[in-house]
Amino acid sequence: MEFSAKQIATFIQGEILGDENATVHTFAKIEEGIPGAISFLANPKYTSYIYTTQSSIVLVNKDFIPEHEIKATLIKVDNAYESLAKLLNMYEMSKPKKQGIHSLAYVSSTAQIGKNVYIGPFAYIGENCIVGDDTLIYPHAYLGDGVTVGNHCTVYSNVSIYHDCRIGNACILHSGVVIGADGFGFAPTPDGYEKIPQIGIVILEDSVEIGANTCVDRATMGATVIRKGVKLDNLIQIAHNDEIGSHTVMAAQAGIAGSTKVGEWCMIGGQVGLAGHAKIGDKVSIAAQSGIPGNVASGSQIMGSPAFDAKKYFKASVAYKKLPEMYTEVHALRRELEELKQQLNK
């Protein structure tokens, strides 16, 4: 499928500099551009490539001013990265969608299956499940009894959704995701640990995307809730009775202990650990590998373990590197001070 610069500019409301009839049929990074490809420039570190790229069209921000001649046709937009995302979504939506229930899939007679649904071979759809319109269930996916999956969802291979959990509309669950496994609840006894039944569920609201091998545990009672627009990376643990606020993003290997509430529009880096029963405010930024022992106020930017204000952390890091020299200096000052005391006592 081919698109002209004029068609693209109309779709993303951009301004063309160059040949409006230039056409593209694929995407490429600006440093790996080829004829017939569209690229983008958002990071100034890659500016030099715009003068040598072979891509036919390049998306740039409106404030970009060329310093040399550029062969490619430019389309100026408010935000090149966001415009690229729109184009990639349009390209993805233009691909033909799978439909139909494969003969090797198991679908319970009590399940309700919507229109234009795809259910691949060896997928399992349990009793009283509901699968919405235009949803894709790939091979070897498992939907336990009473599971609800909304419209326009994608459930990739080897995803397991335990009984009674609810998935909203336009959600994407990547391979290996487990929704609704038991929360980590055990009561210590003289004979060991007695399991506490986890009778709650997991609720995913609309437009949630969860990366490969991420686990969201069911609640002990009530629900573990992932709010609208949340994006979780691969290999993340969300424990029982957690609540992740809308539009929060979380990088790989983060772990959230039980009954913690994370606010809206938070950004949580890789390998961050949040203690249980903590309350994280809205628009909080937590740097990678930080350890959070308790509550965090809205708007905070923190890092470290235990984490504290990011600016103070950087200052402390500089001082930490100088500790050996500072120790030597303090030791020398102490020695001089003792010598002065001895002289004064004489």
C-alpha positions in Angstrom: 0.0 0.0 0.0 1.4 3.4 -1.1 0.7 6.8 0.3 1.8 10.3 -1.0 3.2 13.1 1.0 0.0 15.0 0.3 -2.2 12.2 1.7 0.0 11.8 4.8 0.2 15.6 5.5 -3.6 15.8 5.3 -4.0 12.9 7.7 -1.6 14.3 10.3 -2.3 18.0 9.6 1.3 18.7 8.5 3.0 21.2 6.2 4.9 19.9 3.2 8.4 21.1 2.2 9.3 19.5 -1.0 7.5 17.2 -3.4 3.9 16.6 -2.4 3.7 13.7 -4.8 6.6 11.8 -3.2 5.3 8.3 -2.2 6.2 5.8 0.5 5.2 2.2 1.2 7.2 1.4 4.3 8.8 2.8 7.5 12.5 3.1 8.4 14.7 4.7 11.0 16.2 7.8 9.7 19.8 6.4 9.9 18.7 3.4 7.9 16.4 5.1 5.4 15.7 3.7 1.9 13.8 5.1 -1.1 10.1 4.6 -0.6 10.3 4.8 3.2 9.1 7.4 5.7 11.2 8.3 8.7 11.0 10.8 11.5 13.3 13.2 13.4 12.4 14.0 17.0 15.7 13.6 18.8 18.3 16.3 18.0 21.1 13.6 18.4 20.0 12.2 15.0 19.8 15.6 13.1 22.9 14.8 11.0 21.2 11.8 9.4 18.5 14.0 7.8 21.1 15.3 5.3 22.1 11.8 4.2 19.1 9.7 4.7 17.7 7.9 1.6 14.1 8.0 3.0 11.6 9.7 0.6 9.7 11.5 3.4 10.8 12.6 6.9 8.5 13.9 9.6 10.1 16.8 11.6 8.9 19.2 14.3 7.8 22.7 13.1 10.7 24.4 14.8 13.2 22.4 12.7 15.4 24.6 10.4 17.6 22.9 7.9 21.3 24.0 7.8 22.1 22.1 4.6 20.3 20.8 1.5 17.9 17.9 2.2 16.9 15.4 -0.6 13.9 14.0 1.3 10.5 15.7 1.3 9.8 17.1 4.8 6.4 17.2 6.6 6.5 19.6 9.5 4.2 18.8 12.4 3.7 19.9 16.0 5.2 16.6 17.3 7.0 14.2 14.9 6.9 11.3 17.3 3.2 11.6 18.0 2.5 11.9 14.2 4.6 8.8 13.6 2.5 6.9 16.1 -0.7 8.0 14.3 0.7 6.7 11.0 1.8 3.4 12.5 -1.6 2.9 14.0 -3.2 3.7 10.6 -0.8 1.2 8.9 -1.6 -1.5 11.6 -5.4 -0.9 11.2 -5.1 -1.3 7.4 -3.8 -4.9 7.8 -6.4 -7.6 7.2 -7.8 -9.0 10.5 -8.2 -12.7 11.2 -11.7 -13.9 11.7 -13.6 -17.1 12.6 -13.3 -19.8 15.2 -10.8 -22.5 14.4 -12.0 -26.1 14.5 -9.3 -27.0 17.0 -10.4 -24.3 19.5 -12.6 -25.2 22.5 -15.5 -22.8 23.0 -18.0 -23.6 25.7 -21.6 -23.8 24.6 -22.5 -21.3 27.3 -20.0 -18.7 26.0 -21.2 -15.6 24.2 -19.0 -14.7 21.2 -19.3 -11.4 19.5 -19.1 -10.4 15.8 -16.0 -10.7 13.7 -14.1 -12.5 16.4 -11.0 -14.7 15.8 -10.3 -17.7 18.1 -7.2 -19.6 17.1 -6.4 -23.3 17.4 -6.1 -24.8 20.9 -7.5 -21.6 22.5 -9.8 -22.4 25.4 -12.9 -20.4 26.1 -14.6 -21.5 29.4 -18.2 -21.6 30.6 -20.2 -18.3 30.6 -17.3 -16.3 29.0 -18.2 -13.2 27.0 -15.9 -12.2 24.1 -16.7 -8.8 22.5 -16.9 -7.8 18.8 -13.7 -7.7 16.7 -11.6 -9.3 19.4 -8.7 -11.6 18.5 -7.9 -14.6 20.7 -4.7 -16.3 19.5 -3.7 -20.0 19.7 -3.2 -21.5 23.2 -4.8 -18.6 25.0 -6.9 -19.5 28.0 -10.0 -17.8 29.2 -11.4 -19.4 32.5 -15.0 -19.6 33.4 -16.9 -16.4 33.6 -14.2 -14.2 32.0 -15.3 -11.1 30.1 -13.2 -9.7 27.3 -14.4 -6.5 25.6 -14.5 -5.3 22.0 -11.5 -4.7 19.9 -9.1 -6.6 22.2 -6.1 -8.7 21.3 -5.2 -11.7 23.5 -1.9 -13.2 22.2 -0.8 -16.8 22.5 -0.3 -18.4 25.9 -2.1 -15.6 27.8 -4.0 -17.0 30.8 -7.0 -15.1 32.2 -8.3 -16.9 35.3 -12.0 -17.2 36.2 -14.3 -14.2 36.5 -11.7 -11.6 35.6 -12.9 -8.7 33.5 -11.1 -7.1 30.5 -12.3 -3.8 29.0 -12.4 -2.6 25.4 -9.3 -2.1 23.2 -7.0 -4.0 25.6 -3.8 -5.8 24.4 -2.4 -8.7 26.4 1.0 -10.0 25.1 2.2 -13.6 25.3 2.7 -15.1 28.7 0.5 -12.5 30.5 -1.3 -14.0 33.5 -4.4 -12.2 34.8 -6.0 -13.4 38.0 -3.5 -15.8 39.5 -3.8 -16.0 43.3 -2.4 -13.2 45.3 0.5 -14.0 47.6 -1.5 -14.6 50.8 -0.5 -17.0 53.6 -1.1 -17.1 57.3 1.8 -18.3 59.5 0.9 -21.2 61.8 3.1 -23.5 64.0 3.0 -26.0 61.2 3.9 -23.7 58.4 2.0 -21.3 56.2 -1.7 -21.8 55.6 -3.0 -20.5 52.3 -5.6 -17.7 52.4 -8.1 -18.2 49.6 -8.1 -15.4 47.1 -11.7 -14.9 46.2 -11.5 -11.5 44.4 -11.0 -10.7 40.7 -8.9 -8.5 38.4 -10.5 -5.7 36.4 -8.8 -4.1 33.5 -10.4 -0.9 32.2 -10.3 0.2 28.6 -7.2 0.7 26.5 -4.8 -1.1 28.8 -1.8 -2.8 27.3 0.2 -5.4 29.2 3.7 -6.7 28.1 4.9 -10.2 27.9 5.2 -12.3 31.0 3.6 -9.7 33.3 1.4 -10.9 36.1 -1.6 -9.2 37.7 -2.8 -11.1 40.8 -6.4 -11.4 41.8 -7.6 -9.7 45.0 -8.0 -11.4 48.3 -11.4 -9.8 48.3 -12.8 -7.2 45.9 -10.7 -6.4 42.9 -7.2 -5.6 41.7 -7.8 -2.7 39.3 -5.8 -1.5 36.3 -7.4 1.8 35.3 -8.0 3.2 31.8 -5.0 3.7 29.5 -2.4 2.1 31.7 0.6 0.7 29.9 2.7 -2.1 31.6 6.0 -3.3 30.2 7.2 -6.9 30.2 8.0 -8.9 33.4 6.1 -6.7 35.9 4.4 -8.0 39.1 1.1 -6.3 40.2 0.1 -7.9 43.5 -3.3 -8.5 45.0 -5.7 -5.6 45.7 -3.4 -3.0 44.0 -4.9 -0.2 42.0 -3.0 1.4 39.2 -4.3 4.8 38.2 -5.3 5.8 34.7 -2.6 6.5 32.1 0.2 5.4 34.3 3.2 3.8 32.6 5.5 1.2 34.1 8.8 -0.2 32.8 10.1 -3.7 32.9 10.8 -5.7 36.1 8.9 -3.2 38.4 7.2 -4.9 41.3 4.2 -3.6 43.3 3.4 -5.2 46.6 -0.1 -5.8 47.8 -2.8 -3.2 48.5 -0.8 -0.3 47.0 -2.5 2.5 45.2 -0.7 4.2 42.4 -2.1 7.5 41.1 -2.8 8.8 37.6 -0.2 9.7 34.9 2.7 8.3 37.0 5.9 7.2 35.3 7.7 4.2 37.0 11.1 3.1 35.8 12.5 -0.3 35.4 13.2 -2.5 38.5 11.3 -0.1 40.8 10.0 -1.8 44.0 6.9 -0.4 45.8 6.1 -1.6 49.4 2.7 -2.8 50.3 -0.2 -0.5 51.5 1.6 2.5 50.0 -0.2 5.4 48.4 1.5 7.0 45.4 0.1 10.3 44.3 -0.7 11.6 40.7 2.0 12.5 38.2 4.8 10.9 40.3 8.1 10.1 38.5 10.2 7.3 40.0 13.6 6.6 38.5 14.8 3.1 37.7 15.9 0.7 40.6 14.3 2.9 43.2 12.9 1.4 46.4 9.7 3.0 47.7 9.0 2.1 51.4 5.9 4.3 51.9 3.6 7.0 50.6 4.7 9.5 47.9 3.1 12.9 47.4 1.6 13.9 44.0 4.1 15.6 41.6 7.2 14.1 43.3 10.3 13.1 41.3 12.2 10.6 43.3 15.0 8.1 43.0 17.3 5.9 45.1 16.8 3.2 47.6 15.2 4.2 49.8 14.0 6.8 47.3 14.0 10.6 47.9 13.9 13.8 46.0 15.7 13.4 42.6 17.7 16.6 42.8 18.9 15.9 46.3 19.8 12.3 45.2 22.1 13.7 42.4 23.8 16.0 44.9 24.2 13.2 47.4 25.6 11.0 44.6 28.3 13.6 43.9 29.2 13.7 47.6 29.2 9.9 47.9 31.9 9.6 45.2 34.1 12.0 47.2 33.7 10.2 50.5 37.2 8.6 50.5 38.9 12.0 50.0 36.5 13.6 52.5 37.3 10.9 55.1 41.1 11.5 54.6 40.6 15.3 55.0 38.4 14.8 58.2 41.0 12.5 59.6 43.8 15.0 59.0 41.7 17.8 60.5 41.1 15.7 63.6 44.8 15.1 63.9 45.6 18.8 63.6 42.9 19.6 66.1 44.4 17.2 68.7 47.8 18.7 68.1 46.4 22.2 68.7 44.7 21.1 71.9 47.9 19.6 73.2 49.8 22.9 72.5 47.1 24.9 74.2 47.2 22.6 77.3 51.0 23.2 77.6 
